[in-house]
């Protein structure tokens, strides 16, 4: 086979490896106390794929670590040892997952994946030898000619060794029985790069087989992709392994849709390696297929195969699309929305009676609206991957802090825009770390308060109109408001007497930069950066964070984030002849002020009473230093805006109406202006600045 351009394959390699590592972590963390055979098979399959793909891409350090873990789980799968230290087992595998993630991060950043996994591989191999020693302390691997009653696996190879040699079943007679096989594989529709997948399959097959021939011959050639896609990939080879072993080995192929394997004939041959490991097999070989039978015989389907067949229909209708292509599609969608507004709101149409035109534009607007929903739906990603990643964080913190915490997840199927999900992973992580480190008590402390020794952290997501609510709730000690207020005063963050602060206002101090009540810096807290990340990341996506705590009972964090940032429903308002757009999700209502409801507080702030409540008034023209706007509050229009628990009344000249706004990023020299989040293009070609409501509550 000819060489291939590795650089062109890196993007797909990183994507698939990231998916595999996520699956690995999820399997380990959710079944740490004890592994069943399905979980062992799943981990073995994942590590086999990681090892093979890394070796193919010439990342030998990753392949070496993957090989060690694969050896470990091969032994667990074949021998089913008892009394394992599952926590140590999990630690070793998760260390391997961390190593792979670190190397992938280097590759993604264009750096050399030069991490040394030798010591990690040695540690895993040593653990494997300890397990083997517990199983047969008095047994030594002997090369006796008499058949052994039980399997004796080969020693794990060292990390520095070339691609591993899988243990081959050797006959107890004078020679080896070499089986000859015919193989045909079809990959899933839409998996792409079928030639490279066939190359990987042959690369892995070389570990357990010889005399390999295949069609197409030069699988690296991209011209073979449509051939493999249409006709499948065909191979013939010889192996000392029995039928079921070969079938199991090939079944781990990534994106496998259909596998047919046929044993055609066999020969007794003299062993090439005299000291090969002795492995006894009792599985009878399937009957040899007659040459004229063109339909290869496959073994009876396993439960896993049946399950895969049931999912095949769905998988074949899924394709992977580069995010940049979805971004380009979304941009075109935005331009289409703007163009539709330019046509339907053209000033030359003012005063004309165009019934047919108006009817057709309504139909056009309906089609564009449906198209927009479809495009936005394509970008929606479930929160499940982000949520399940938190299991690892909880697990590691519990081991470090000697706490017992159960993470419950609800609503992980809730979807948000791909761009938003990238900004909320860190806030969720920091809040969970804060809950476990600050909130959850030690086991002894919980026992004194009649609480269960196992604490609970709830991670929940649910839709709320055009927003998604993410709730993180713990049953810990709660927030000490006195301690928080004292720290806030020491940092100069307070602006009024202590007695005037509510508990909720005090609790919001924890989101300020540099704020921490921990007196000692630990691996998880004390630097005052964690909760600040929550606030800053949420501001980027137009979200808010609320905290509600009851001493002795626990704390609840509520993150409110929009479904998408690309196209929003906005209210156009007029100030000094210029249009501004306010996101509808922040608007409670609009109204005209009455003079008798207006007053000024002792600090000089304008206030208004509305339905028995008092609210601050912010003049938009003063906020942005604009001349020529309406200055009389009673002549203008007040818009009541909410941001989390806070409410303010914004004074504008007039309302224009509600419309969709395609959000465009601000030029660099505008981004530091408080109160602006972006801009949009109006139907008449003018630019409207989009108001960042959170900016009105900074002071």
SVG drawing of the C-alpha trace seen along z (x, -y; Angstrom):
<svg xmlns="http://www.w3.org/2000/svg" viewBox="-55 -68 66 102">
<polyline fill="none" stroke="black" stroke-width="0.4" points="0.0,0.0 1.3,-3.5 1.8,-6.3 -0.9,-8.8 -1.0,-12.5 -1.4,-12.4 -2.1,-16.1 -5.2,-15.8 -6.6,-13.2 -5.9,-15.0 -9.3,-16.7 -11.2,-13.5 -8.7,-11.7 -9.0,-14.3 -12.8,-14.2 -13.1,-10.4 -10.5,-10.1 -12.3,-12.7 -15.5,-10.8 -13.8,-7.6 -12.2,-9.2 -15.5,-10.7 -17.1,-7.2 -14.3,-5.7 -14.6,-8.2 -18.3,-7.9 -18.1,-4.0 -15.4,-4.1 -17.0,-6.7 -20.5,-5.3 -19.4,-1.7 -16.4,-2.2 -17.4,0.1 -17.5,3.2 -17.3,3.9 -19.6,6.3 -18.6,8.2 -20.4,5.7 -18.5,2.8 -15.2,4.7 -15.9,5.5 -16.8,1.9 -13.5,0.6 -11.5,3.2 -13.1,2.2 -12.5,-1.5 -8.8,-1.0 -8.4,1.3 -9.6,-1.4 -7.5,-4.1 -4.4,-2.0 -5.0,-1.1 -6.0,-4.6 -3.0,-6.2 -0.6,-3.6 -1.9,-4.3 -1.4,-8.1 2.1,-7.3 1.4,-8.7 3.3,-5.8 3.1,-7.2 -0.6,-7.2 -0.7,-3.8 1.7,-2.5 -0.6,-3.5 -3.6,-2.2 -1.8,1.1 -1.1,1.5 -4.8,0.8 -6.0,3.1 -3.7,5.9 -5.2,5.3 -8.8,5.6 -8.1,8.5 -7.0,10.4 -10.0,9.3 -12.3,10.3 -10.7,13.7 -10.0,14.7 -12.7,12.8 -10.5,12.5 -12.1,12.1 -11.5,9.7 -10.1,6.9 -9.3,3.5 -11.7,1.7 -10.8,-1.8 -7.2,-1.3 -8.2,0.1 -10.3,-3.0 -7.4,-5.2 -5.1,-3.6 -7.6,-3.8 -8.5,-7.4 -4.8,-8.3 -4.5,-6.8 -7.5,-8.8 -5.9,-12.0 -2.7,-11.2 -4.6,-10.8 -6.5,-14.1 -3.3,-16.0 -1.7,-14.7 -4.8,-15.4 -4.8,-19.0 -1.2,-19.4 -2.1,-18.0 -5.1,-20.3 -2.9,-23.3 -0.4,-22.4 2.2,-21.2 4.2,-17.9 2.5,-15.1 5.7,-14.3 4.3,-13.2 6.2,-10.2 3.7,-7.5 6.4,-4.9 6.0,-5.2 2.3,-5.1 2.4,-2.0 4.8,-0.4 2.5,-1.1 -0.5,0.4 1.6,3.5 2.7,3.9 -0.9,3.8 -1.7,6.5 1.1,8.7 -0.2,8.2 -3.6,9.4 -2.2,12.4 -0.1,13.2 -3.2,13.2 -5.0,15.6 -2.2,18.2 0.5,17.5 2.3,20.9 1.9,21.2 4.7,20.4 4.1,20.2 5.4,23.6 5.8,24.7 4.7,28.2 3.7,30.4 0.6,31.7 -2.5,29.6 -3.3,27.4 -6.7,27.4 -7.0,23.7 -5.8,20.7 -2.4,19.2 -2.2,15.7 1.0,14.3 3.0,11.7 2.1,8.1 4.6,6.6 6.6,3.5 5.5,0.1 8.6,-0.4 7.7,2.7 6.4,2.4 2.6,2.9 1.4,5.7 1.2,9.4 -2.2,10.7 -2.0,14.1 -2.7,16.9 -4.3,20.2 -1.7,22.9 -2.5,26.5 -1.2,29.1 -0.1,31.3 3.2,31.1 2.1,28.3 -0.2,25.3 -3.5,25.3 -3.6,22.2 -7.1,21.1 -7.8,19.3 -10.5,16.7 -12.4,14.5 -13.7,11.2 -16.1,8.6 -16.9,5.4 -19.3,2.5 -18.9,-0.8 -21.8,-2.9 -23.3,-5.4 -21.9,-8.9 -18.9,-7.8 -16.5,-9.3 -12.9,-8.3 -13.7,-4.7 -10.2,-4.2 -8.5,-5.2 -10.9,-3.1 -10.0,-0.1 -6.3,-0.9 -6.7,-0.9 -8.6,2.4 -5.7,4.0 -3.2,2.4 -4.9,4.0 -5.4,7.3 -1.6,7.6 -1.3,8.2 -3.2,11.6 -2.9,12.6 -0.5,13.2 -0.7,13.5 -3.1,10.6 -4.5,9.6 -7.3,7.2 -9.4,5.4 -9.1,2.6 -5.3,3.0 -4.1,-0.6 -6.7,-1.6 -5.0,-4.9 -5.8,-6.2 -8.8,-8.4 -10.2,-7.1 -11.0,-3.8 -13.5,-5.6 -16.5,-5.3 -15.5,-1.7 -15.4,-0.7 -18.5,-2.7 -20.4,-0.9 -18.9,2.7 -17.4,2.9 -13.9,3.9 -12.8,7.5 -9.8,9.3 -8.3,12.8 -5.8,13.9 -4.4,16.7 -4.4,16.9 -3.8,19.4 -6.7,17.9 -10.1,19.6 -13.2,18.2 -14.9,16.7 -11.7,14.9 -11.3,13.4 -15.0,12.4 -14.8,10.7 -11.6,8.9 -13.1,7.5 -16.4,6.6 -14.6,3.8 -14.1,1.9 -15.3,-1.7 -18.4,-2.6 -19.0,1.0 -22.3,1.6 -22.0,5.1 -19.4,7.9 -19.3,11.3 -16.5,13.7 -16.0,17.1 -13.4,19.8 -12.6,21.5 -9.9,24.1 -7.0,24.9 -3.5,26.4 -1.3,28.0 1.9,26.1 5.0,26.1 5.1,23.3 7.4,20.5 8.0,19.4 8.9,22.3 8.3,20.5 4.9,19.0 2.4,18.7 0.2,21.7 -3.5,20.9 -6.0,23.7 -9.3,23.3 -12.4,25.5 -14.5,23.7 -15.3,25.8 -14.6,24.2 -17.7,23.6 -18.2,25.8 -16.2,25.0 -18.3,23.3 -18.5,25.0 -16.6,23.1 -19.7,22.6 -21.6,21.0 -21.2,17.3 -22.9,16.4 -20.4,16.6 -21.7,18.3 -21.7,16.0 -22.0,17.2 -25.3,16.8 -25.9,13.1 -25.0,12.1 -27.1,9.7 -24.7,6.9 -25.0,7.7 -28.8,7.7 -28.7,4.3 -26.3,2.9 -28.6,4.1 -31.5,2.3 -29.5,-0.9 -28.2,-0.5 -31.2,-2.2 -30.7,-5.3 -26.9,-5.4 -27.0,-5.1 -29.1,-8.4 -26.5,-10.4 -23.7,-12.3 -20.9,-14.4 -20.7,-18.0 -17.9,-20.5 -19.0,-23.2 -17.6,-25.9 -20.0,-24.7 -22.9,-25.2 -21.6,-28.6 -21.5,-29.6 -25.1,-28.2 -26.2,-30.3 -24.6,-33.4 -26.4,-32.9 -29.6,-32.4 -29.1,-35.7 -28.4,-37.5 -31.7,-36.0 -33.6,-37.3 -32.1,-40.8 -32.8,-40.7 -36.4,-39.7 -36.7,-42.7 -35.2,-45.0 -37.7,-44.0 -40.8,-44.0 -39.9,-47.2 -38.7,-49.1 -39.6,-52.8 -40.7,-53.0 -43.7,-50.7 -45.1,-53.2 -48.7,-54.1 -49.1,-51.6 -52.0,-49.1 -50.4,-45.8 -52.6,-43.0 -51.0,-40.3 -47.5,-41.5 -48.4,-41.4 -49.9,-37.9 -46.8,-36.6 -44.5,-38.2 -46.4,-36.6 -45.8,-33.2 -42.2,-34.1 -41.8,-35.1 -43.4,-31.8 -41.0,-29.8 -38.0,-31.8 -39.2,-31.3 -39.4,-27.5 -36.0,-27.4 -34.5,-29.4 -35.9,-27.0 -34.4,-24.1 -31.0,-25.7 -31.1,-26.6 -32.1,-23.0 -29.1,-21.7 -26.8,-23.6 -28.5,-22.4 -26.5,-20.1 -27.7,-18.1 -26.2,-18.9 -25.6,-15.2 -21.8,-15.3 -21.2,-18.3 -23.3,-17.0 -21.8,-13.5 -18.3,-15.0 -19.1,-16.3 -19.1,-12.7 -15.4,-12.6 -15.0,-15.9 -17.2,-14.7 -15.3,-11.3 -11.8,-12.9 -12.8,-15.5 -14.4,-12.9 -11.2,-10.9 -9.1,-13.9 -11.3,-15.4 -12.5,-12.1 -16.2,-13.0 -19.0,-10.8 -21.1,-12.6 -23.7,-11.3 -24.2,-13.3 -27.8,-13.1 -28.5,-14.3 -31.9,-15.3 -32.8,-16.8 -29.4,-16.0 -31.3,-15.7 -32.0,-19.5 -30.4,-21.2 -28.6,-24.5 -26.7,-26.1 -23.2,-24.7 -21.5,-28.1 -23.3,-28.5 -22.4,-25.1 -18.7,-25.9 -19.2,-28.8 -21.2,-27.1 -19.0,-24.0 -16.6,-25.9 -19.3,-27.7 -21.0,-24.3 -17.7,-22.8 -16.7,-25.6 -20.1,-25.6 -20.0,-21.8 -16.4,-22.2 -17.6,-25.0 -20.5,-22.9 -18.3,-19.9 -15.4,-21.9 -17.3,-24.6 -20.8,-23.3 -20.6,-19.5 -19.5,-18.7 -17.1,-15.9 -18.7,-12.6 -18.2,-13.2 -19.8,-16.6 -22.8,-15.3 -23.3,-12.5 -23.6,-15.1 -26.4,-16.8 -28.4,-13.6 -27.7,-14.0 -27.0,-11.0 -23.3,-10.2 -23.7,-10.3 -24.3,-13.9 -26.2,-14.7 -25.5,-17.2 -28.3,-17.7 -27.5,-18.9 -30.7,-19.7 -31.5,-21.4 -34.9,-22.4 -36.5,-24.8 -38.1,-28.0 -39.4,-29.8 -36.5,-31.1 -34.1,-30.2 -32.6,-27.2 -32.3,-26.9 -29.4,-24.9 -29.8,-24.2 -27.0,-22.9 -28.3,-22.0 -26.5,-20.5 -27.6,-19.4 -24.5,-20.8 -24.0,-23.4 -25.2,-26.4 -23.6,-29.8 -22.5,-31.7 -23.8,-35.2 -22.1,-36.8 -18.7,-35.5 -19.4,-36.6 -20.5,-40.1 -17.5,-40.5 -15.2,-39.5 -17.1,-41.9 -16.6,-44.8 -12.9,-44.0 -12.6,-44.1 -14.5,-47.4 -17.4,-45.9 -20.3,-47.2 -22.1,-50.4 -24.7,-50.6 -25.2,-49.7 -25.1,-46.0 -28.7,-46.0 -29.9,-47.0 -28.5,-44.0 -30.8,-41.0 -29.4,-37.5 -29.7,-37.1 -27.8,-40.3 -25.0,-39.1 -24.9,-35.7 -24.3,-37.4 -21.0,-38.8 -19.4,-35.3 -19.5,-36.0 -17.3,-39.0 -13.7,-38.8 -11.1,-37.7 -13.7,-36.9 -13.1,-33.8 -13.9,-33.0 -11.3,-30.2 -8.4,-31.3 -6.1,-28.6 -5.4,-28.0 -6.2,-24.4 -6.2,-22.5 -9.8,-23.4 -10.4,-26.8 -9.0,-29.9 -7.8,-31.9 -11.0,-33.7 -11.1,-32.9 -13.7,-30.1 -17.0,-31.8 -15.7,-34.9 -15.4,-32.5 -19.1,-31.7 -20.1,-35.3 -17.8,-36.4 -18.6,-33.3 -22.3,-33.8 -22.1,-37.5 -20.5,-36.5 -23.6,-34.5 -26.1,-36.9 -26.9,-34.6 -27.3,-35.2 -26.5,-33.4 -28.6,-33.4 -27.8,-31.8 -30.2,-30.9 -28.9,-29.2 -30.5,-28.1 -28.0,-27.6 -27.7,-23.9 -29.8,-22.7 -27.9,-23.5 -27.4,-25.9 -29.0,-26.2 -27.4,-27.9 -29.6,-28.7 -28.0,-29.6 -30.3,-31.2 -28.9,-31.1 -30.5,-31.8 -31.0,-28.9 -29.1,-30.7 -27.2,-33.9 -27.4,-34.1 -30.9,-35.3 -33.0,-36.9 -36.4,-38.4 -35.9,-42.1 -37.9,-45.3 -36.8,-48.3 -36.8,-51.6 -36.1,-55.1 -33.7,-57.5 -32.7,-60.8 -33.6,-59.5 -31.5,-56.4 -32.8,-52.8 -31.7,-50.4 -32.7,-46.8 -33.6,-45.3 -33.8,-41.5 -37.5,-40.6 -36.5,-38.0 -35.5,-40.8 -38.6,-42.9 -41.4,-42.7 -43.6,-45.5 -43.6,-49.1 -45.7,-51.9 -46.1,-55.7 -45.0,-57.3 -47.3,-59.5 -45.8,-62.5 -47.2,-61.6 -45.3,-58.3 -41.9,-59.9 -39.4,-60.9 -35.7,-61.1 -34.0,-59.3 -31.5,-60.9 -28.6,-59.8 -30.1,-61.6 -31.3,-58.5 -34.5,-58.8 -37.2,-56.3 -40.7,-55.4 -43.5,-53.5 -45.3,-51.0 -48.0,-48.7 -46.8,-49.2 -43.1,-48.5 -40.2,-51.0 -37.8,-50.8 -34.7,-52.7 -35.0,-54.7 -32.1,-54.6 -32.2,-57.2 -30.7,-55.5 -29.6,-58.9 -27.6,-59.7 -26.2,-56.2 -24.7,-56.6 -24.3,-60.4 -26.6,-61.1 -27.9,-64.6 -31.4,-65.4 -33.4,-62.8 -36.6,-63.2 -35.7,-64.4 -39.2,-64.5 -39.9,-61.0 -43.6,-61.5 -43.2,-62.3 -41.0,-59.3 -41.7,-55.5 -40.4,-53.4 -39.5,-49.8 -39.3,-47.5 -36.3,-45.2 -35.3,-42.2 -31.9,-40.6 -32.1,-37.7 -33.6,-39.1 -32.9,-42.7 -35.4,-45.1 -34.9,-48.5 -37.0,-50.9 -35.3,-52.2 -36.4,-55.6 -36.5,-55.7 -38.2,-58.2 -40.6,-55.7 -41.3,-52.1 -41.0,-51.1 -42.0,-47.4 -40.9,-43.8 -38.8,-42.1 -36.1,-39.4 -32.5,-40.6 -29.5,-38.9 -26.8,-39.4 -23.5,-40.7 -20.3,-41.1 -19.2,-44.6 -16.1,-46.2 -13.1,-45.9 -13.2,-49.6 -16.8,-49.2 -16.5,-46.1 -15.5,-47.9 -18.6,-50.0 -20.8,-48.9 -24.4,-48.2 -23.8,-47.0 -23.7,-43.4 -23.7,-43.6 -25.5,-45.1 -27.9,-44.2 -28.8,-45.4 -32.3,-46.9 -34.6,-46.5 -33.7,-50.0 -30.0,-49.2 -29.3,-51.1 -27.4,-49.6 -29.1,-49.1 -27.1,-48.6 -28.2,-45.7 -28.6,-46.6 -26.8,-44.5 -29.3,-44.6 -26.8,-43.3 -24.8,-46.5 -27.4,-48.5 -27.0,-46.5 -23.2,-46.8 -23.6,-49.7"/>
</svg>
